[in-house]
Amino acid sequence: MNSLSQKVVSYENAISPGNMTSIATNAIFSCQAPYKIPDIAHAYSMSKESQIKFYKHHPASFPKLLQEKGIKTAMLGNISILSEVYDIGINHGFDELIAMERSDYDPPWITQEALNWLDRNDQNSFFL
């Protein structure tokens, strides 16, 4: 960890845009304040109509902006509510979506999958 900490940027005073996963991650990934994206910020699923409306009015996304700079992007974990994995969320433009849906939340299992991804992708700039 000490070696890794010397190679990364560390933010010691970060403030979340919301108090729930859906609010915070959708706000960050869409580059929008939660009040500007109420259809997705406060919902764990959305209609196809709401998805189309969102894409029409909010085309930019944080992962897409990173991709334009040549950075590989991936979202990994229990992500069905945050993405279009099961056609209920928003596609924020990640290169790769790795959904590991389980009835229990198992951080060691997710951590191992993240380490496997890092082993396959550590030669280039990335956002995981």
DSSP file with accessible surface (Angstrom, degrees, kcal/mol):
  #  RESIDUE AA STRUCTURE BP1 BP2  ACC     N-H-->O    O-->H-N    N-H-->O    O-->H-N    TCO  KAPPA ALPHA  PHI   PSI    X-CA   Y-CA   Z-CA
    1    1 A M     >        0   0  182      0, 0.0     4,-2.7     0, 0.0     5,-0.2   0.000 360.0 360.0 360.0 -37.4    0.0    0.0    0.0
    2    2 A N  H  >  +     0   0  134      2,-0.2     4,-0.9     1,-0.2     0, 0.0   0.915 360.0  48.1 -62.3 -42.3    2.9    2.4    0.7
    3    3 A S  H >4 S+     0   0   72      1,-0.2     3,-0.7     2,-0.2     4,-0.3   0.927 113.3  47.5 -62.8 -44.3    4.3    1.8   -2.8
    4    4 A L  H >> S+     0   0   95      1,-0.2     3,-2.0     2,-0.2     4,-0.5   0.907 104.3  60.8 -63.7 -40.0    0.9    2.4   -4.3
    5    5 A S  H 3< S+     0   0   69     -4,-2.7     3,-0.4     1,-0.3    -1,-0.2   0.751  99.0  57.4 -63.6 -21.2    0.2    5.5   -2.3
    6    6 A Q  T << S+     0   0  163     -4,-0.9    -1,-0.3    -3,-0.7    -2,-0.2   0.606 108.0  47.6 -83.3  -9.4    3.3    7.2   -3.9
    7    7 A K  T <4 S+     0   0  162     -3,-2.0     2,-0.3    -4,-0.3    -1,-0.2   0.415 104.9  64.9-109.4  -2.1    1.9    6.7   -7.4
    8    8 A V  S  < S-     0   0   80     -4,-0.5     2,-0.5    -3,-0.4     0, 0.0  -0.752  79.8-109.6-121.4 167.2   -1.7    7.9   -7.0
    9    9 A V        -     0   0  107     -2,-0.3     2,-0.5     2,-0.0    -3,-0.1  -0.826  33.0-156.7 -93.8 133.5   -3.6   11.1   -6.2
   10   10 A S        -     0   0   88     -2,-0.5     2,-0.6    -5,-0.1    -5,-0.0  -0.945   6.0-157.3-116.5 129.7   -5.2   11.1   -2.8
   11   11 A Y        +     0   0  185     -2,-0.5     3,-0.3     1,-0.1    -2,-0.0  -0.922  12.7 176.8-106.7 115.1   -8.1   13.3   -1.9
   12   12 A E  S    S+     0   0  171     -2,-0.6    -1,-0.1     1,-0.2     2,-0.1   0.601  76.3  44.5 -94.2 -13.7   -8.3   13.9    1.9
   13   13 A N  S    S+     0   0  158      2,-0.0     2,-0.3     0, 0.0    -1,-0.2  -0.500  74.2 154.1-129.4  64.6  -11.3   16.3    1.9
   14   14 A A        -     0   0   84     -3,-0.3     2,-0.5    -2,-0.1    -3,-0.0  -0.736  25.8-158.3 -95.3 141.2  -13.9   14.8   -0.5
   15   15 A I        -     0   0  161     -2,-0.3    -2,-0.0     2,-0.0     0, 0.0  -0.979  15.3-131.0-121.6 127.2  -17.6   15.5   -0.1
   16   16 A S        -     0   0   73     -2,-0.5     8,-0.1     1,-0.1     9,-0.0  -0.494   8.1-137.9 -74.4 143.4  -20.2   13.2   -1.6
   17   17 A P  S    S+     0   0   52      0, 0.0     2,-0.3     0, 0.0    -1,-0.1   0.532  84.4  15.6 -77.1  -3.9  -23.0   14.7   -3.7
   18   18 A G        -     0   0   19     16,-0.0    -2,-0.1     1,-0.0    23,-0.0  -0.990  67.2-122.3-161.6 168.2  -25.5   12.4   -2.0
   19   19 A N  S    S+     0   0  144     -2,-0.3     2,-0.3     5,-0.0     3,-0.1   0.325  91.8  57.6-100.6   6.4  -26.2   10.1    0.9
   20   20 A M  S  > S-     0   0   78      1,-0.1     4,-2.7     0, 0.0     5,-0.3  -0.958  86.3-114.2-134.1 156.7  -27.1    7.0   -1.1
   21   21 A T  H  > S+     0   0   82     -2,-0.3     4,-2.6     1,-0.2     5,-0.5   0.916 114.0  49.2 -55.0 -49.7  -25.2    5.0   -3.8
   22   22 A S  H  > S+     0   0    0      1,-0.2     4,-1.8     2,-0.2     5,-0.3   0.932 114.0  45.1 -60.4 -46.2  -27.5    5.9   -6.6
   23   23 A I  H  > S+     0   0    9      2,-0.2     4,-1.9     1,-0.2     5,-0.2   0.963 118.1  42.1 -62.0 -51.9  -27.5    9.6   -5.9
   24   24 A A  H  X S+     0   0   13     -4,-2.7     4,-2.4     2,-0.2     5,-0.2   0.945 118.3  41.5 -65.7 -50.3  -23.8    9.9   -5.4
   25   25 A T  H  X S+     0   0   31     -4,-2.6     4,-3.1    -5,-0.3     5,-0.3   0.917 115.0  49.4 -70.7 -40.5  -22.5    7.8   -8.2
   26   26 A N  H  X S+     0   0    4     -4,-1.8     4,-1.9    -5,-0.5     6,-0.3   0.893 112.8  49.0 -65.6 -36.0  -25.0    9.0  -10.8
   27   27 A A  H  X>S+     0   0    4     -4,-1.9     5,-1.8    -5,-0.3     4,-0.8   0.948 115.8  42.8 -65.5 -47.4  -24.2   12.6   -9.9
   28   28 A I  H ><5S+     0   0   85     -4,-2.4     3,-0.9    -5,-0.2    34,-0.2   0.959 117.1  45.2 -64.4 -51.0  -20.5   12.0  -10.2
   29   29 A F  H 3<5S+     0   0   23     -4,-3.1    33,-3.6     1,-0.2    -1,-0.2   0.845 117.2  44.2 -65.7 -33.4  -20.6    9.9  -13.4
   30   30 A S  H 3<5S-     0   0    0     -4,-1.9    -1,-0.2    -5,-0.3    -2,-0.2   0.513 103.9-127.9 -89.3  -3.9  -23.0   12.3  -15.2
   31   31 A C  T <<5S+     0   0   62     -3,-0.9     2,-0.3    -4,-0.8    -3,-0.2   0.866  70.7 118.6  60.6  36.8  -21.1   15.4  -14.1
   32   32 A Q  S   <S-     0   0   54     -5,-1.8    -1,-0.2    -6,-0.3    -2,-0.2  -0.975  71.1-110.4-133.5 147.6  -24.4   16.8  -12.8
   33   33 A A    >>  -     0   0   36     -2,-0.3     3,-1.9     1,-0.1     4,-0.6  -0.475  38.4-113.9 -69.2 145.8  -25.7   17.9   -9.4
   34   34 A P  G >4 S+     0   0   24      0, 0.0     3,-1.4     0, 0.0     7,-0.3   0.858 115.3  59.2 -54.0 -36.2  -28.4   15.5   -8.1
   35   35 A Y  G 34 S+     0   0  172      1,-0.3    -2,-0.0     2,-0.1    -3,-0.0   0.740 102.0  55.5 -68.2 -17.6  -31.1   18.1   -8.3
   36   36 A K  G <4 S+     0   0  110     -3,-1.9    -1,-0.3     1,-0.2     3,-0.1   0.592 114.9  37.9 -86.8 -12.1  -30.4   18.4  -12.1
   37   37 A I    XX  +     0   0    5     -3,-1.4     4,-3.1    -4,-0.6     3,-1.3  -0.334  67.1 150.2-131.3  52.6  -30.9   14.7  -12.7
   38   38 A P  H 3>  +     0   0   72      0, 0.0     4,-1.3     0, 0.0    -1,-0.1   0.811  67.2  65.0 -60.8 -29.7  -33.9   13.8  -10.4
   39   39 A D  H 34 S+     0   0   70      1,-0.2    11,-0.1     2,-0.1    12,-0.1   0.819 121.0  19.1 -62.9 -31.3  -35.1   11.0  -12.7
   40   40 A I  H X4 S+     0   0    4     -3,-1.3     3,-1.1    -6,-0.1    -1,-0.2   0.719 116.3  65.0-108.6 -28.8  -31.9    9.0  -12.1
   41   41 A A  H 3< S+     0   0    0     -4,-3.1    -2,-0.1    -7,-0.3   -15,-0.1   0.870 112.8  33.2 -65.0 -35.0  -30.4   10.4   -8.9
   42   42 A H  T 3< S+     0   0  112     -4,-1.3     2,-0.4    -5,-0.3    -1,-0.2   0.065 108.5  78.6-111.5  25.0  -33.3    9.3   -6.7
   43   43 A A    <   -     0   0   31     -3,-1.1     3,-0.1     1,-0.1    -4,-0.0  -0.978  55.5-157.0-135.4 146.6  -34.3    6.1   -8.4
   44   44 A Y  S    S+     0   0   93     -2,-0.4     2,-0.3     1,-0.2    -1,-0.1   0.308  89.0  19.3-101.2   5.5  -32.9    2.5   -8.5
   45   45 A S        -     0   0   75     37,-0.1     2,-0.3    44,-0.0    44,-0.2  -0.956  68.8-166.4-160.8 160.6  -34.6    1.8  -11.8
   46   46 A M        -     0   0   24     42,-1.0    -6,-0.1    -2,-0.3     2,-0.0  -0.993  24.8-103.3-151.5 156.6  -36.0    3.9  -14.7
   47   47 A S     >  -     0   0   59     -2,-0.3     4,-2.2     1,-0.1     5,-0.1  -0.305  34.1-112.4 -75.0 162.1  -38.1    3.6  -17.7
   48   48 A K  H  > S+     0   0  104      1,-0.2     4,-2.6     2,-0.2     5,-0.2   0.892 120.2  57.5 -59.7 -37.2  -36.8    3.5  -21.2
   49   49 A E  H  > S+     0   0  160      1,-0.2     4,-2.2     2,-0.2    -1,-0.2   0.914 106.7  46.9 -60.9 -43.6  -38.5    6.8  -21.8
   50   50 A S  H  > S+     0   0   27      2,-0.2     4,-2.4     1,-0.2    -1,-0.2   0.877 110.5  53.2 -67.4 -36.8  -36.5    8.4  -18.8
   51   51 A Q  H  X S+     0   0    1     -4,-2.2     4,-2.6     2,-0.2    -2,-0.2   0.951 110.2  47.0 -61.5 -47.8  -33.3    6.9  -20.1
   52   52 A I  H  X S+     0   0  103     -4,-2.6     4,-2.1     1,-0.2    -2,-0.2   0.916 111.6  51.2 -61.5 -42.5  -33.8    8.4  -23.6
   53   53 A K  H  X S+     0   0  115     -4,-2.2     4,-1.8    -5,-0.2    -1,-0.2   0.920 110.4  49.4 -60.9 -44.5  -34.7   11.8  -22.0
   54   54 A F  H  X S+     0   0   17     -4,-2.4     4,-2.4     1,-0.2    -2,-0.2   0.948 110.8  48.7 -60.9 -48.6  -31.5   11.7  -19.9
   55   55 A Y  H  < S+     0   0   80     -4,-2.6    -1,-0.2     1,-0.2    -2,-0.2   0.861 110.1  53.1 -62.2 -33.8  -29.2   10.8  -22.9
   56   56 A K  H  < S+     0   0  164     -4,-2.1    -1,-0.2    -5,-0.2    -2,-0.2   0.884 120.8  29.9 -68.7 -37.3  -30.8   13.7  -24.9
   57   57 A H  H  < S+     0   0  112     -4,-1.8    -2,-0.2     1,-0.2    -1,-0.2   0.612 126.5  39.1-101.0 -14.1  -30.2   16.3  -22.3
   58   58 A H     <  +     0   0   40     -4,-2.4    -1,-0.2    -5,-0.2    -2,-0.1  -0.538  60.5 154.4-135.9  68.0  -27.0   15.1  -20.6
   59   59 A P        +     0   0  109      0, 0.0     2,-0.1     0, 0.0    -1,-0.1   0.813  52.2  81.0 -71.1 -29.5  -24.7   13.6  -23.2
   60   60 A A        +     0   0   52    -30,-0.1     2,-0.3   -29,-0.1     0, 0.0  -0.468  55.7 177.1 -78.0 148.3  -21.4   14.1  -21.3
   61   61 A S     >  -     0   0    8     -2,-0.1     4,-2.4     1,-0.1   -31,-0.2  -0.988  39.7-116.9-145.6 153.9  -20.3   11.7  -18.6
   62   62 A F  H  > S+     0   0   64    -33,-3.6     4,-2.1    -2,-0.3     5,-0.2   0.939 115.7  47.9 -57.2 -49.7  -17.2   11.4  -16.5
   63   63 A P  H  > S+     0   0    0      0, 0.0     4,-2.4     0, 0.0    -1,-0.2   0.906 111.1  51.8 -60.7 -38.1  -16.1    8.0  -17.9
   64   64 A K  H  > S+     0   0   95     28,-0.7     4,-2.0     1,-0.2    -2,-0.2   0.900 107.9  51.9 -64.3 -40.2  -16.6    9.3  -21.5
   65   65 A L  H  X S+     0   0   76     -4,-2.4     4,-0.6     1,-0.2    -1,-0.2   0.895 110.5  48.6 -63.0 -38.7  -14.5   12.4  -20.7
   66   66 A L  H ><>S+     0   0   31     -4,-2.1     5,-2.0     1,-0.2     3,-1.2   0.915 107.9  54.5 -66.4 -42.0  -11.7   10.0  -19.5
   67   67 A Q  H ><5S+     0   0   42     -4,-2.4     3,-2.3     1,-0.3    -2,-0.2   0.877 100.0  60.5 -59.0 -38.4  -12.0    7.8  -22.6
   68   68 A E  H 3<5S+     0   0  148     -4,-2.0    -1,-0.3     1,-0.3    -2,-0.2   0.750 103.9  51.6 -61.7 -21.9  -11.5   10.9  -24.8
   69   69 A K  T <<5S-     0   0  170     -3,-1.2    -1,-0.3    -4,-0.6    -2,-0.2   0.272 126.7-102.2 -95.8   8.2   -8.1   11.2  -23.0
   70   70 A G  T < 5S+     0   0   65     -3,-2.3     2,-0.5     1,-0.3    55,-0.2   0.681  74.7 142.9  82.0  20.0   -7.2    7.6  -23.8
   71   71 A I      < -     0   0   41     -5,-2.0    -1,-0.3    -8,-0.1    55,-0.2  -0.809  49.2-129.7 -98.4 127.6   -8.0    6.3  -20.3
   72   72 A K  E     -a  126   0A  63     53,-2.1    55,-2.3    -2,-0.5     2,-0.4  -0.553  27.2-159.7 -73.5 138.0   -9.6    2.8  -20.0
   73   73 A T  E     +a  127   0A   0     -2,-0.2    23,-1.1    53,-0.2    22,-0.5  -0.938  16.0 168.9-125.1 144.1  -12.7    2.8  -17.8
   74   74 A A  E     -b   96   0B   0     53,-2.2     2,-0.4    -2,-0.4    23,-0.2  -0.990  20.7-152.7-149.5 146.0  -14.5    0.0  -16.0
   75   75 A M  E     -b   97   0B  16     21,-2.2    23,-3.1    -2,-0.3     2,-0.4  -0.988  23.3-178.5-118.6 131.9  -17.2   -0.3  -13.4
   76   76 A L  E     +b   98   0B  30     -2,-0.4     2,-0.3    21,-0.2    23,-0.2  -0.984  33.2  37.7-136.7 136.6  -17.1   -3.4  -11.2
   77   77 A G  E    S-b   99   0B   4     21,-2.1    23,-2.3    -2,-0.4     2,-1.8  -0.900 105.5 -11.8 132.7-155.9  -19.3   -4.7   -8.4
   78   78 A N  S    S+     0   0   46     -2,-0.3     3,-0.2    21,-0.2    21,-0.1  -0.617  81.7 142.5 -80.1  82.0  -23.0   -4.9   -7.5
   79   79 A I    >>  +     0   0    7     -2,-1.8     3,-1.6     1,-0.1     4,-0.8   0.311  19.9 110.6-115.0   8.9  -23.8   -2.4  -10.2
   80   80 A S  G >4 S+     0   0   21      1,-0.3     3,-0.6     2,-0.2     6,-0.4   0.860  83.3  49.5 -59.0 -34.9  -27.1   -3.4  -11.7
   81   81 A I  G 34 S+     0   0   50      1,-0.2    -1,-0.3    -3,-0.2     9,-0.1   0.662 113.2  47.6 -78.2 -13.3  -29.0   -0.4  -10.3
   82   82 A L  G <4 S+     0   0   10     -3,-1.6     8,-0.3     7,-0.1     2,-0.2   0.446 115.0  32.6-104.7  -5.1  -26.4    2.0  -11.6
   83   83 A S  S <<>S-     0   0    1     -4,-0.8     6,-1.0    -3,-0.6     5,-0.7  -0.800  87.0 -96.3-140.5-177.1  -25.9    0.9  -15.1
   84   84 A E  T > 5S+     0   0   50      6,-0.3     3,-1.3    -2,-0.2     7,-0.1   0.139  79.7 118.5 -93.3  21.8  -27.7   -0.6  -18.1
   85   85 A V  T 3 5S+     0   0   49      1,-0.3    -1,-0.2    -6,-0.3    -5,-0.1   0.928  95.8  18.8 -52.6 -46.0  -26.5   -4.1  -17.2
   86   86 A Y  T 3 5S-     0   0  139     -3,-0.4    -1,-0.3    -6,-0.4    -2,-0.1   0.037 118.3-104.2-113.0  23.2  -30.1   -5.2  -16.8
   87   87 A D  T < 5S+     0   0   83     -3,-1.3    -3,-0.2     1,-0.1   -41,-0.1   0.832  98.2 100.4  60.8  37.3  -31.6   -2.3  -18.8
   88   88 A I  S   <S+     0   0   51     -5,-0.7   -42,-1.0    -8,-0.3    -4,-0.2   0.486  75.4  41.2-125.0  -8.2  -32.8   -0.4  -15.7
   89   89 A G  S    S-     0   0    5     -6,-1.0     2,-0.4   -44,-0.2    -6,-0.2  -0.294  90.8 -70.6-121.1-154.7  -30.1    2.3  -15.1
   90   90 A I        -     0   0    2     -8,-0.3     2,-0.9    -9,-0.1    -6,-0.3  -0.859  29.6-132.4-109.7 140.7  -28.0    4.7  -17.1
   91   91 A N        -     0   0   73     -2,-0.4    -8,-0.1    -8,-0.2    -9,-0.0  -0.818  21.8-176.0 -89.2 105.8  -25.1    3.9  -19.4
   92   92 A H        -     0   0    4     -2,-0.9   -28,-0.7   -10,-0.2    -1,-0.1   0.385  52.1-100.1 -86.1   2.9  -22.4    6.3  -18.3
   93   93 A G        +     0   0    6      1,-0.2   -20,-0.1   -30,-0.1   -26,-0.1   0.708  59.8 166.3  92.8  20.8  -20.1    5.2  -21.0
   94   94 A F        -     0   0   18      1,-0.1    -1,-0.2   -22,-0.1   -20,-0.1  -0.407  39.7-134.5 -65.9 144.4  -17.7    2.8  -19.3
   95   95 A D  S    S+     0   0   86    -22,-0.5     2,-0.4     1,-0.2   -21,-0.2   0.864  92.0  22.4 -62.0 -35.9  -15.6    0.6  -21.6
   96   96 A E  E     -b   74   0B  59    -23,-1.1   -21,-2.2     2,-0.0     2,-0.5  -0.998  61.9-164.6-141.2 132.8  -16.4   -2.4  -19.4
   97   97 A L  E     -b   75   0B  60     -2,-0.4     2,-0.7   -23,-0.2   -21,-0.2  -0.983   7.9-171.7-115.4 121.6  -19.2   -3.2  -17.0
   98   98 A I  E     -b   76   0B  26    -23,-3.1   -21,-2.1    -2,-0.5     2,-0.5  -0.887   7.1-166.8-117.7  97.1  -18.5   -6.1  -14.7
   99   99 A A  E     +b   77   0B  36     -2,-0.7     2,-0.3   -23,-0.2   -21,-0.2  -0.759  13.3 176.3 -89.0 124.4  -21.7   -7.0  -12.8
  100  100 A M        -     0   0   14    -23,-2.3     2,-0.3    -2,-0.5    -1,-0.1  -0.618  14.3-178.4-124.4  66.8  -21.2   -9.3   -9.8
  101  101 A E        +     0   0   66     -2,-0.3     2,-0.3   -24,-0.1   -23,-0.1  -0.548   8.7 161.7 -75.7 129.9  -24.7   -9.5   -8.4
  102  102 A R        -     0   0   94     -2,-0.3    -2,-0.1     2,-0.1     4,-0.0  -0.960  49.4-119.9-141.1 159.9  -25.1  -11.6   -5.3
  103  103 A S  S    S+     0   0  136     -2,-0.3     2,-0.3     2,-0.0    -1,-0.1   0.783 103.3  47.7 -73.1 -25.8  -27.7  -11.8   -2.6
  104  104 A D  S    S-     0   0   76      2,-0.0     2,-0.7    -3,-0.0    -2,-0.1  -0.793  89.5-119.8-110.2 156.3  -25.0  -10.9   -0.1
  105  105 A Y        -     0   0  155     -2,-0.3    -4,-0.1    -4,-0.1    -2,-0.0  -0.879  33.0-176.5 -95.6 113.2  -22.5   -8.1   -0.3
  106  106 A D     >  -     0   0   43     -2,-0.7     4,-2.1     1,-0.2     3,-0.5  -0.785  11.2-177.7-117.6  85.9  -19.1   -9.8   -0.3
  107  107 A P  H  > S+     0   0   61      0, 0.0     4,-3.2     0, 0.0     5,-0.2   0.874  83.3  54.2 -54.5 -40.6  -16.3   -7.2   -0.3
  108  108 A P  H  > S+     0   0   92      0, 0.0     4,-2.4     0, 0.0     5,-0.2   0.920 109.6  48.6 -61.6 -37.3  -13.5   -9.8   -0.4
  109  109 A W  H  > S+     0   0   91     -3,-0.5     4,-1.9     2,-0.2     5,-0.1   0.926 114.8  44.5 -65.3 -44.9  -15.0  -11.4   -3.5
  110  110 A I  H  X S+     0   0   20     -4,-2.1     4,-2.4     2,-0.2    -1,-0.2   0.915 111.8  53.6 -66.7 -40.8  -15.4   -8.0   -5.2
  111  111 A T  H  X S+     0   0   77     -4,-3.2     4,-2.6    -5,-0.2    -2,-0.2   0.920 107.6  50.7 -60.3 -42.8  -11.9   -7.0   -4.1
  112  112 A Q  H  X S+     0   0  100     -4,-2.4     4,-2.4    -5,-0.2    -1,-0.2   0.915 110.0  49.7 -62.9 -41.2  -10.4  -10.2   -5.7
  113  113 A E  H  X S+     0   0   53     -4,-1.9     4,-2.2     2,-0.2    -1,-0.2   0.904 110.4  50.9 -64.4 -38.5  -12.3   -9.5   -8.9
  114  114 A A  H  X S+     0   0   20     -4,-2.4     4,-2.7     2,-0.2    -2,-0.2   0.921 109.4  50.4 -64.1 -41.9  -10.9   -5.9   -8.9
  115  115 A L  H  X S+     0   0   82     -4,-2.6     4,-2.3     1,-0.2    -2,-0.2   0.908 109.3  51.5 -63.2 -39.1   -7.4   -7.2   -8.3
  116  116 A N  H  X S+     0   0   52     -4,-2.4     4,-1.5     2,-0.2    -1,-0.2   0.917 110.4  48.8 -62.4 -43.0   -7.8   -9.6  -11.3
  117  117 A W  H  X S+     0   0    0     -4,-2.2     4,-1.3     1,-0.2     3,-0.2   0.925 110.1  51.5 -62.4 -43.4   -9.0   -6.7  -13.4
  118  118 A L  H  X S+     0   0   51     -4,-2.7     4,-1.0     1,-0.2     3,-0.4   0.891 105.7  55.2 -62.1 -39.2   -6.0   -4.6  -12.3
  119  119 A D  H  < S+     0   0  116     -4,-2.3    -1,-0.2     1,-0.2     3,-0.2   0.871 112.8  43.3 -60.2 -36.2   -3.6   -7.5  -13.2
  120  120 A R  H  < S+     0   0  139     -4,-1.5    -1,-0.2    -3,-0.2    -2,-0.2   0.670 126.0  31.0 -81.8 -18.2   -5.1   -7.5  -16.8
  121  121 A N  H >< S+     0   0   22     -4,-1.3     3,-1.0    -3,-0.4    -2,-0.2   0.223  79.7 107.6-129.2  17.0   -5.1   -3.7  -17.2
  122  122 A D  T 3<  +     0   0   84     -4,-1.0    -1,-0.1     1,-0.2    -3,-0.1   0.484  66.1  74.1 -83.0   2.1   -2.2   -2.2  -15.2
  123  123 A Q  T 3  S+     0   0  155     -3,-0.1     2,-0.3    -5,-0.1    -1,-0.2   0.605  98.4  44.4 -87.8 -12.1   -0.1   -1.3  -18.2
  124  124 A N  S <  S-     0   0  112     -3,-1.0     2,-0.1     1,-0.0   -53,-0.1  -0.819  98.8 -82.4-125.6 167.6   -2.3    1.7  -19.3
  125  125 A S        +     0   0   80     -2,-0.3   -53,-2.1   -55,-0.2     2,-0.3  -0.464  60.3 170.7 -66.6 139.9   -4.0    4.6  -17.6
  126  126 A F  E     -a   72   0A  85    -55,-0.2     2,-0.4    -2,-0.1   -53,-0.2  -0.975  36.9-147.9-150.2 162.5   -7.3    3.5  -16.2
  127  127 A F  E      a   73   0A  65    -55,-2.3   -53,-2.2    -2,-0.3    -2,-0.0  -0.976 360.0 360.0-132.1 116.3  -10.3    4.4  -14.0
  128  128 A L              0   0   68     -2,-0.4   -53,-0.2   -55,-0.2   -55,-0.0  -0.964 360.0 360.0-117.5 360.0  -11.8    1.5  -12.1
